[in-house]
C-alpha cells in the first residue's frame, strides 16, 4: 500500500509540472469521467431536426456556396481528366482480359 501511495504522489507531481494539477489529476483518477458525465438534453437526431427547421424558418438556402460558385478552368480540366481515365479503364478492361486469355 505504501508503494502505491508513493507512486501516486510521484504521478501527481509529474502531472503538476506539465499543467494544472486539478484538471489532469481529475482525469487521472478512475471513475471520474463516468461521474462527471451529464445526460444529453436531446438526441443528435433531434438536434439536427431542430437545426434544419430553424434554417427553414429563417429562409436560409441549403447550400449557398453552390449558387455563387464559378467553375474554374483547372477544376474543369481535372474533372475531364478523371472522367477520361475512368472511361479508358472501363474500355480497356475486356481487351486486357481477352489478351490475357489468348496469350498466357
Secondary structure, 3 states (H helix, E strand, C coil): CHHHHHHHHHHHHHHHHHCCHHHHHHHHCCCHHHHHCCCCCCCHHHHHHHHHHHHHHHCCCCCHHHHHCCCCHHHHHHHHHHHHHHHHHHHHHHHHHHHHHHCC
